[in-house]
């Protein structure tokens, strides 16, 4: 176990290296931080930290830099999440509240996170499997053609044109719309197939072919949208941080499956997860850290968002930004 003084030295090493991107020496550390001990004592403490794997010497006659293990201890025990200022919070709220639909919410969120953290921001679209039906609309557009519109509680809108087996008047369409909404309002999307299976049997015989056609298109829409979508922004922010390995990082960002795994699953939707360096499952990202959080309404996590950057990131600021943006996105989706 490290005593308080060595922990203070480790915190100082991490903070200085993050701010300067230069290996940290004991003399500079003693001068810049009020550690209350001589440079010689700081040097001895740094030797112990190096021996135990928390810091390392990148090349001879240089200072020291934190290792993944050092950053992990810093995140878990030595740092506090830095809350955003009142002005920053108001700016976020105003910017996100201006979104007109779900695509706009996601686009604004990913741009905002990239700007706040100066890292790569990654946002997962709300999962259809965790969403519920808010409304189904049937809009006549021709004698034998309608537009089927499915709106979920997350603001997601799916639209499909349906070619009907016969002409249908407005009254029949209105009746089918009412039946669909009466049965599907609030229904989880994963339960929709079971819920609609018996619906045609409950309708008048002349309406059954019409209902069967509309329902088959509705079910196709759910199946087609099974694969979840992830967007990212801010890749240019990485250019100054990676002298080597940038190509591998950019390749990983193009892989949706890799991004899904990186954002991961958290047992507690409100929890922030931080993966540092080699804790990441993808070898091309061993020089990076990922800070992620779930967003949604109440205890219902709909999806995840986060940022990816070098292990030498400002963890307190990044964690504060990710947590705040996740909370605001959840509030906007809940109220939309």
Secondary structure, 3 states (H helix, E strand, C coil): CCCHHHHHHHHHHHHHHHHHCCCECHHHHHHHCCCCCCHHHHHHHHHHHHHCCCEECCCCCCCEEECHHHHHHHHHHHCCCCCCCHHHHHHHHHHHHCCCCHHHHHHHHHHHHHHHHCCEEEEECCCHHHCEEEEEEEEEEECCEEEEEEEECCCCEEEEEEECCCCCCHHHHHHHHHHHHHHHCCCEHHHHHHHHHCCHHHCCHHHHHHHHHHHHHHHHHHHHCCCCCEEEECHHHHCCCCCCCHHHHHHHHHCHHHHHHHHCCCCCCCCEEEEEHHHCCCHHHCCEEEEEEEEEECCEEEEEEEEEEECCCCHHHHHHHHHHHHHHHHHHHHHC
